[in-house]
Amino acid sequence: MFNRNSVWFGALIGILMPLILYALLYGALELYNKLAEAPLVFNENILQLLSPVINLFFIRYYFVTKKYDDTGRGLLLVTFIFMIAYFVIN
């Protein structure tokens, strides 16, 4: 499934994985706030900053383990774009 060496495939993984992680973390925190008696106050900016961290594991996997440089470059490009967008927006 993850055996393609393409910049576009890396960019697709780089976009989808942080969005999935963000949705999971946001949903888990919202569920905790609904169930807990003392709601947890969280800053959404922290979630936005932490969600692209998952790309680091995929970047290492594709550059070091698989030796797929194009896929790793696509992941790296999208990760940099996420980080620049975060600092420009916030």
TIMARRO-998697 format. One record per atom (N, C-alpha, C): residue number from 1; residue in three letters; x, y, z; atom name. Coordinates in pm, 1 decimal. Layout:
// residues N
+-----+---------+----------+----------+----------+-------+
| num | residuo |        u |        v |        w | atomo |
+-----+---------+----------+----------+----------+-------+
| NUM |     ALA |        X |        Y |        Z |    CA |
...
+-----+---------+----------+----------+----------+-------+
//
This chain:
// residues 90
+-----+---------+----------+----------+----------+-------+
| num | residuo |        u |        v |        w | atomo |
+-----+---------+----------+----------+----------+-------+
|   1 |     MET |     81.5 |   -119.2 |      0.0 |     N |
|   1 |     MET |      0.0 |      0.0 |      0.0 |    CA |
|   1 |     MET |     86.1 |    125.9 |      0.0 |     C |
|   2 |     PHE |    189.6 |    128.3 |     81.0 |     N |
|   2 |     PHE |    276.0 |    246.2 |     89.5 |    CA |
|   2 |     PHE |    407.0 |    223.4 |     14.6 |     C |
|   3 |     ASN |    401.8 |    156.5 |    -99.7 |     N |
|   3 |     ASN |    523.1 |    121.9 |   -172.6 |    CA |
|   3 |     ASN |    536.3 |    198.8 |   -303.1 |     C |
|   4 |     ARG |    507.2 |    325.5 |   -304.5 |     N |
|   4 |     ARG |    522.9 |    407.8 |   -423.0 |    CA |
|   4 |     ARG |    630.9 |    511.1 |   -398.1 |     C |
|   5 |     ASN |    708.4 |    538.2 |   -501.4 |     N |
|   5 |     ASN |    812.8 |    638.8 |   -493.0 |    CA |
|   5 |     ASN |    773.3 |    755.5 |   -581.4 |     C |
|   6 |     SER |    690.4 |    843.2 |   -527.6 |     N |
|   6 |     SER |    638.3 |    956.3 |   -603.4 |    CA |
|   6 |     SER |    623.2 |   1075.4 |   -509.6 |     C |
|   7 |     VAL |    655.6 |   1192.2 |   -559.6 |     N |
|   7 |     VAL |    640.7 |   1314.0 |   -479.6 |    CA |
|   7 |     VAL |    493.8 |   1335.9 |   -445.7 |     C |
|   8 |     TRP |    404.4 |   1308.1 |   -541.0 |     N |
|   8 |     TRP |    261.7 |   1328.5 |   -518.2 |    CA |
|   8 |     TRP |    207.8 |   1233.5 |   -412.6 |     C |
|   9 |     PHE |    257.2 |   1110.5 |   -412.4 |     N |
|   9 |     PHE |    214.7 |   1015.3 |   -310.3 |    CA |
|   9 |     PHE |    262.7 |   1060.1 |   -172.1 |     C |
|  10 |     GLY |    384.5 |   1109.7 |   -164.4 |     N |
|  10 |     GLY |    436.0 |   1162.7 |    -38.6 |    CA |
|  10 |     GLY |    357.3 |   1283.8 |      8.4 |     C |
|  11 |     ALA |    318.9 |   1370.0 |    -85.3 |     N |
|  11 |     ALA |    238.7 |   1487.4 |    -48.9 |    CA |
|  11 |     ALA |    100.8 |   1444.8 |      0.9 |     C |
|  12 |     LEU |     43.5 |   1342.4 |    -61.0 |     N |
|  12 |     LEU |    -86.7 |   1292.9 |    -17.2 |    CA |
|  12 |     LEU |    -79.6 |   1237.6 |    124.8 |     C |
|  13 |     ILE |     22.4 |   1157.5 |    152.7 |     N |
|  13 |     ILE |     41.6 |   1105.3 |    288.3 |    CA |
|  13 |     ILE |     66.3 |   1220.8 |    385.7 |     C |
|  14 |     GLY |    147.0 |   1316.8 |    343.1 |     N |
|  14 |     GLY |    179.4 |   1430.6 |    427.8 |    CA |
|  14 |     GLY |     60.8 |   1518.2 |    461.7 |     C |
|  15 |     ILE |    -40.2 |   1518.9 |    376.8 |     N |
|  15 |     ILE |   -160.9 |   1596.9 |    404.7 |    CA |
|  15 |     ILE |   -259.5 |   1516.1 |    488.7 |     C |
|  16 |     LEU |   -277.8 |   1389.9 |    453.3 |     N |
|  16 |     LEU |   -380.6 |   1309.1 |    519.5 |    CA |
|  16 |     LEU |   -345.8 |   1271.0 |    663.3 |     C |
|  17 |     MET |   -223.3 |   1233.4 |    689.5 |     N |
|  17 |     MET |   -187.4 |   1185.4 |    823.0 |    CA |
|  17 |     MET |   -201.8 |   1292.6 |    931.3 |     C |
|  18 |     PRO |   -155.2 |   1416.1 |    910.0 |     N |
|  18 |     PRO |   -179.5 |   1518.4 |   1013.5 |    CA |
|  18 |     PRO |   -327.8 |   1550.5 |   1031.5 |     C |
|  19 |     LEU |   -404.9 |   1547.4 |    923.0 |     N |
|  19 |     LEU |   -548.4 |   1573.2 |    936.7 |    CA |
|  19 |     LEU |   -616.9 |   1464.0 |   1017.7 |     C |
|  20 |     ILE |   -578.6 |   1339.5 |    993.7 |     N |
|  20 |     ILE |   -635.4 |   1228.2 |   1069.9 |    CA |
|  20 |     ILE |   -595.9 |   1238.5 |   1217.0 |     C |
|  21 |     LEU |   -467.8 |   1267.9 |   1243.6 |     N |
|  21 |     LEU |   -421.8 |   1280.4 |   1382.1 |    CA |
|  21 |     LEU |   -491.1 |   1396.8 |   1451.9 |     C |
|  22 |     TYR |   -506.3 |   1509.0 |   1382.2 |     N |
|  22 |     TYR |   -575.2 |   1624.7 |   1440.1 |    CA |
|  22 |     TYR |   -719.5 |   1588.8 |   1475.6 |     C |
|  23 |     ALA |   -787.5 |   1520.8 |   1384.6 |     N |
|  23 |     ALA |   -927.2 |   1483.2 |   1409.0 |    CA |
|  23 |     ALA |   -937.8 |   1387.6 |   1527.3 |     C |
|  24 |     LEU |   -846.3 |   1291.8 |   1537.5 |     N |
|  24 |     LEU |   -848.8 |   1197.4 |   1649.7 |    CA |
|  24 |     LEU |   -822.9 |   1266.8 |   1782.9 |     C |
|  25 |     LEU |   -721.9 |   1353.2 |   1786.5 |     N |
|  25 |     LEU |   -690.6 |   1423.9 |   1910.7 |    CA |
|  25 |     LEU |   -803.0 |   1519.5 |   1950.4 |     C |
|  26 |     TYR |   -855.9 |   1591.3 |   1854.1 |     N |
|  26 |     TYR |   -964.3 |   1685.3 |   1882.8 |    CA |
|  26 |     TYR |  -1088.7 |   1610.9 |   1931.8 |     C |
|  27 |     GLY |  -1120.3 |   1501.4 |   1865.7 |     N |
|  27 |     GLY |  -1235.6 |   1421.8 |   1907.2 |    CA |
|  27 |     GLY |  -1217.8 |   1362.0 |   2045.5 |     C |
|  28 |     ALA |  -1097.8 |   1313.5 |   2074.3 |     N |
|  28 |     ALA |  -1071.6 |   1255.4 |   2205.9 |    CA |
|  28 |     ALA |  -1081.7 |   1361.3 |   2315.3 |     C |
|  29 |     LEU |  -1029.8 |   1480.0 |   2289.7 |     N |
|  29 |     LEU |  -1037.4 |   1586.7 |   2389.7 |    CA |
|  29 |     LEU |  -1181.0 |   1635.5 |   2408.6 |     C |
|  30 |     GLU |  -1256.6 |   1642.8 |   2300.9 |     N |
|  30 |     GLU |  -1397.6 |   1682.4 |   2313.5 |    CA |
|  30 |     GLU |  -1477.5 |   1576.6 |   2389.4 |     C |
|  31 |     LEU |  -1451.2 |   1450.1 |   2362.3 |     N |
|  31 |     LEU |  -1518.3 |   1342.7 |   2433.6 |    CA |
|  31 |     LEU |  -1483.4 |   1345.8 |   2582.0 |     C |
|  32 |     TYR |  -1356.7 |   1370.5 |   2612.7 |     N |
|  32 |     TYR |  -1314.5 |   1380.4 |   2752.7 |    CA |
|  32 |     TYR |  -1386.0 |   1496.4 |   2822.1 |     C |
|  33 |     ASN |  -1397.1 |   1609.4 |   2752.3 |     N |
|  33 |     ASN |  -1464.4 |   1725.6 |   2811.9 |    CA |
|  33 |     ASN |  -1612.2 |   1698.9 |   2838.0 |     C |
|  34 |     LYS |  -1675.3 |   1619.5 |   2753.5 |     N |
|  34 |     LYS |  -1816.7 |   1588.1 |   2775.0 |    CA |
|  34 |     LYS |  -1836.5 |   1488.4 |   2888.8 |     C |
|  35 |     LEU |  -1742.3 |   1397.2 |   2906.8 |     N |
|  35 |     LEU |  -1757.1 |   1293.0 |   3007.7 |    CA |
|  35 |     LEU |  -1701.1 |   1330.9 |   3143.9 |     C |
|  36 |     ALA |  -1603.2 |   1418.3 |   3148.2 |     N |
|  36 |     ALA |  -1537.5 |   1451.4 |   3274.3 |    CA |
|  36 |     ALA |  -1615.5 |   1557.5 |   3350.4 |     C |
|  37 |     GLU |  -1606.3 |   1548.6 |   3480.9 |     N |
|  37 |     GLU |  -1671.1 |   1649.5 |   3564.9 |    CA |
|  37 |     GLU |  -1593.1 |   1780.2 |   3562.1 |     C |
|  38 |     ALA |  -1462.0 |   1770.0 |   3556.0 |     N |
|  38 |     ALA |  -1377.5 |   1888.2 |   3545.6 |    CA |
|  38 |     ALA |  -1323.4 |   1894.4 |   3402.7 |     C |
|  39 |     PRO |  -1382.0 |   1976.7 |   3317.4 |     N |
|  39 |     PRO |  -1338.4 |   1979.6 |   3177.7 |    CA |
|  39 |     PRO |  -1194.3 |   2026.1 |   3162.8 |     C |
|  40 |     LEU |  -1129.6 |   1969.0 |   3066.0 |     N |
|  40 |     LEU |   -991.0 |   2001.5 |   3035.3 |    CA |
|  40 |     LEU |   -988.7 |   2118.9 |   2938.3 |     C |
|  41 |     VAL |   -917.0 |   2223.1 |   2974.0 |     N |
|  41 |     VAL |   -905.2 |   2338.3 |   2885.9 |    CA |
|  41 |     VAL |   -783.3 |   2315.6 |   2797.5 |     C |
|  42 |     PHE |   -805.3 |   2313.4 |   2667.0 |     N |
|  42 |     PHE |   -694.0 |   2292.2 |   2575.4 |    CA |
|  42 |     PHE |   -693.7 |   2400.7 |   2469.6 |     C |
|  43 |     ASN |   -576.1 |   2428.4 |   2421.0 |     N |
|  43 |     ASN |   -557.5 |   2529.9 |   2319.8 |    CA |
|  43 |     ASN |   -553.0 |   2461.1 |   2183.6 |     C |
|  44 |     GLU |   -639.5 |   2501.2 |   2093.3 |     N |
|  44 |     GLU |   -645.7 |   2438.4 |   1961.3 |    CA |
|  44 |     GLU |   -518.6 |   2464.2 |   1880.7 |     C |
|  45 |     ASN |   -448.1 |   2571.7 |   1910.6 |     N |
|  45 |     ASN |   -322.6 |   2600.1 |   1840.9 |    CA |
|  45 |     ASN |   -218.0 |   2493.5 |   1868.7 |     C |
|  46 |     ILE |   -218.4 |   2437.4 |   1987.7 |     N |
|  46 |     ILE |   -123.7 |   2330.4 |   2020.6 |    CA |
|  46 |     ILE |   -152.4 |   2207.2 |   1935.8 |     C |
|  47 |     LEU |   -279.3 |   2175.1 |   1916.0 |     N |
|  47 |     LEU |   -314.5 |   2061.8 |   1829.9 |    CA |
|  47 |     LEU |   -269.8 |   2085.8 |   1686.0 |     C |
|  48 |     GLN |   -284.2 |   2208.5 |   1639.1 |     N |
|  48 |     GLN |   -240.7 |   2241.4 |   1504.2 |    CA |
|  48 |     GLN |    -89.8 |   2228.8 |   1490.5 |     C |
|  49 |     LEU |    -18.1 |   2260.2 |   1595.4 |     N |
|  49 |     LEU |    126.9 |   2251.1 |   1591.4 |    CA |
|  49 |     LEU |    175.4 |   2107.6 |   1604.3 |     C |
|  50 |     LEU |    105.5 |   2025.5 |   1681.1 |     N |
|  50 |     LEU |    148.5 |   1887.9 |   1704.6 |    CA |
|  50 |     LEU |    106.9 |   1789.4 |   1595.9 |     C |
|  51 |     SER |      3.0 |   1819.7 |   1521.8 |     N |
|  51 |     SER |    -45.8 |   1721.6 |   1424.6 |    CA |
|  51 |     SER |     53.3 |   1689.0 |   1312.7 |     C |
|  52 |     PRO |    134.2 |   1780.7 |   1260.3 |     N |
|  52 |     PRO |    231.8 |   1740.7 |   1157.7 |    CA |
|  52 |     PRO |    350.6 |   1659.8 |   1210.3 |     C |
|  53 |     VAL |    359.6 |   1642.5 |   1341.0 |     N |
|  53 |     VAL |    470.9 |   1564.9 |   1397.6 |    CA |
|  53 |     VAL |    467.4 |   1420.6 |   1348.5 |     C |
|  54 |     ILE |    350.6 |   1367.3 |   1318.2 |     N |
|  54 |     ILE |    339.8 |   1230.5 |   1269.8 |    CA |
|  54 |     ILE |    413.8 |   1213.5 |   1136.4 |     C |
|  55 |     ASN |    427.6 |   1321.9 |   1060.6 |     N |
|  55 |     ASN |    499.8 |   1313.0 |    933.9 |    CA |
|  55 |     ASN |    646.8 |   1278.4 |    954.0 |     C |
|  56 |     LEU |    702.7 |   1311.9 |   1068.6 |     N |
|  56 |     LEU |    843.7 |   1280.7 |   1093.0 |    CA |
|  56 |     LEU |    869.0 |   1131.0 |   1090.8 |     C |
|  57 |     PHE |    775.5 |   1053.6 |   1142.2 |     N |
|  57 |     PHE |    791.4 |    908.2 |   1139.9 |    CA |
|  57 |     PHE |    785.5 |    854.8 |    996.4 |     C |
|  58 |     PHE |    695.6 |    910.1 |    915.9 |     N |
|  58 |     PHE |    685.4 |    866.6 |    776.9 |    CA |
|  58 |     PHE |    805.7 |    913.8 |    695.6 |     C |
|  59 |     ILE |    856.0 |   1033.4 |    722.9 |     N |
|  59 |     ILE |    974.7 |   1082.9 |    653.3 |    CA |
|  59 |     ILE |   1092.6 |    990.9 |    680.5 |     C |
|  60 |     ARG |   1112.0 |    955.5 |    804.8 |     N |
|  60 |     ARG |   1222.1 |    863.7 |    838.3 |    CA |
|  60 |     ARG |   1202.0 |    728.4 |    772.1 |     C |
|  61 |     TYR |   1080.2 |    677.8 |    772.3 |     N |
|  61 |     TYR |   1051.0 |    547.8 |    712.3 |    CA |
|  61 |     TYR |   1084.9 |    548.1 |    563.6 |     C |
|  62 |     TYR |   1044.1 |    652.1 |    492.3 |     N |
|  62 |     TYR |   1066.7 |    654.1 |    347.9 |    CA |
|  62 |     TYR |   1208.9 |    690.6 |    309.7 |     C |
|  63 |     PHE |   1274.6 |    779.0 |    382.7 |     N |
|  63 |     PHE |   1412.6 |    814.1 |    348.7 |    CA |
|  63 |     PHE |   1511.6 |    705.2 |    389.7 |     C |
|  64 |     VAL |   1499.2 |    655.7 |    510.8 |     N |
|  64 |     VAL |   1600.7 |    564.4 |    564.8 |    CA |
|  64 |     VAL |   1569.2 |    418.8 |    534.5 |     C |
|  65 |     THR |   1448.8 |    373.8 |    565.5 |     N |
|  65 |     THR |   1416.3 |    232.2 |    552.9 |    CA |
|  65 |     THR |   1389.9 |    191.8 |    408.4 |     C |
|  66 |     LYS |   1301.9 |    263.3 |    340.5 |     N |
|  66 |     LYS |   1260.9 |    225.0 |    205.4 |    CA |
|  66 |     LYS |   1351.9 |    281.5 |     96.4 |     C |
|  67 |     LYS |   1427.3 |    385.7 |    126.4 |     N |
|  67 |     LYS |   1512.5 |    454.6 |     28.7 |    CA |
|  67 |     LYS |   1431.0 |    513.5 |    -86.9 |     C |
|  68 |     TYR |   1308.7 |    559.9 |    -56.2 |     N |
|  68 |     TYR |   1222.4 |    625.9 |   -154.8 |    CA |
|  68 |     TYR |   1239.1 |    775.8 |   -137.1 |     C |
|  69 |     ASP |   1333.0 |    833.2 |   -208.9 |     N |
|  69 |     ASP |   1363.9 |    974.4 |   -191.4 |    CA |
|  69 |     ASP |   1251.1 |   1066.4 |   -238.0 |     C |
|  70 |     ASP |   1184.2 |   1032.2 |   -345.4 |     N |
|  70 |     ASP |   1077.8 |   1119.1 |   -395.9 |    CA |
|  70 |     ASP |    960.4 |   1127.0 |   -298.6 |     C |
|  71 |     THR |    921.0 |   1014.1 |   -243.7 |     N |
|  71 |     THR |    811.0 |   1013.6 |   -146.2 |    CA |
|  71 |     THR |    851.0 |   1092.2 |    -21.7 |     C |
|  72 |     GLY |    973.2 |   1073.8 |     24.2 |     N |
|  72 |     GLY |   1022.3 |   1148.4 |    139.9 |    CA |
|  72 |     GLY |   1025.7 |   1297.7 |    113.8 |     C |
|  73 |     ARG |   1062.5 |   1336.5 |     -7.9 |     N |
|  73 |     ARG |   1064.3 |   1479.0 |    -42.2 |    CA |
|  73 |     ARG |    923.5 |   1538.6 |    -42.4 |     C |
|  74 |     GLY |    826.6 |   1462.6 |    -91.5 |     N |
|  74 |     GLY |    687.9 |   1509.9 |    -88.5 |    CA |
|  74 |     GLY |    639.0 |   1529.3 |     53.8 |     C |
|  75 |     LEU |    671.8 |   1434.4 |    140.7 |     N |
|  75 |     LEU |    635.4 |   1446.4 |    282.5 |    CA |
|  75 |     LEU |    702.7 |   1567.4 |    346.6 |     C |
|  76 |     LEU |    829.8 |   1584.8 |    317.9 |     N |
|  76 |     LEU |    905.1 |   1696.2 |    375.3 |    CA |
|  76 |     LEU |    850.1 |   1830.2 |    328.0 |     C |
|  77 |     LEU |    815.5 |   1838.3 |    200.8 |     N |
|  77 |     LEU |    759.8 |   1961.7 |    145.5 |    CA |
|  77 |     LEU |    628.6 |   1999.1 |    214.0 |     C |
|  78 |     VAL |    540.0 |   1903.7 |    227.4 |     N |
|  78 |     VAL |    410.1 |   1931.4 |    290.4 |    CA |
|  78 |     VAL |    427.7 |   1966.5 |    437.8 |     C |
|  79 |     THR |    520.1 |   1900.3 |    505.8 |     N |
|  79 |     THR |    545.4 |   1930.7 |    647.0 |    CA |
|  79 |     THR |    596.1 |   2073.6 |    663.2 |     C |
|  80 |     PHE |    687.2 |   2117.1 |    576.0 |     N |
|  80 |     PHE |    734.3 |   2255.5 |    581.1 |    CA |
|  80 |     PHE |    621.4 |   2353.8 |    552.1 |     C |
|  81 |     ILE |    535.9 |   2320.0 |    457.4 |     N |
|  81 |     ILE |    423.2 |   2408.1 |    426.1 |    CA |
|  81 |     ILE |    329.3 |   2419.6 |    545.8 |     C |
|  82 |     PHE |    301.8 |   2306.4 |    613.5 |     N |
|  82 |     PHE |    218.5 |   2310.5 |    733.5 |    CA |
|  82 |     PHE |    280.1 |   2400.1 |    840.9 |     C |
|  83 |     MET |    409.3 |   2387.9 |    861.9 |     N |
|  83 |     MET |    474.1 |   2465.9 |    967.1 |    CA |
|  83 |     MET |    476.9 |   2615.4 |    932.0 |     C |
|  84 |     ILE |    506.3 |   2646.6 |    808.5 |     N |
|  84 |     ILE |    506.3 |   2788.5 |    767.0 |    CA |
|  84 |     ILE |    365.7 |   2845.4 |    778.3 |     C |
|  85 |     ALA |    265.2 |   2770.0 |    734.6 |     N |
|  85 |     ALA |    126.7 |   2817.2 |    744.0 |    CA |
|  85 |     ALA |     86.5 |   2838.5 |    889.1 |     C |
|  86 |     TYR |    130.1 |   2749.9 |    977.8 |     N |
|  86 |     TYR |     96.1 |   2765.8 |   1119.6 |    CA |
|  86 |     TYR |    150.9 |   2898.9 |   1173.3 |     C |
|  87 |     PHE |    278.2 |   2927.0 |   1144.7 |     N |
|  87 |     PHE |    337.7 |   3047.8 |   1198.6 |    CA |
|  87 |     PHE |    285.2 |   3174.2 |   1131.5 |     C |
|  88 |     VAL |    244.4 |   3165.9 |   1006.3 |     N |
|  88 |     VAL |    186.6 |   3282.0 |    940.0 |    CA |
|  88 |     VAL |     46.3 |   3310.1 |    994.9 |     C |
|  89 |     ILE |    -33.0 |   3204.9 |   1012.4 |     N |
|  89 |     ILE |   -170.7 |   3222.3 |   1059.5 |    CA |
|  89 |     ILE |   -175.8 |   3262.6 |   1206.7 |     C |
|  90 |     ASN |    -93.7 |   3199.1 |   1289.2 |     N |
|  90 |     ASN |   -100.2 |   3224.7 |   1432.5 |    CA |
|  90 |     ASN |      8.2 |   3322.5 |   1474.1 |     C |
+-----+---------+----------+----------+----------+-------+
//
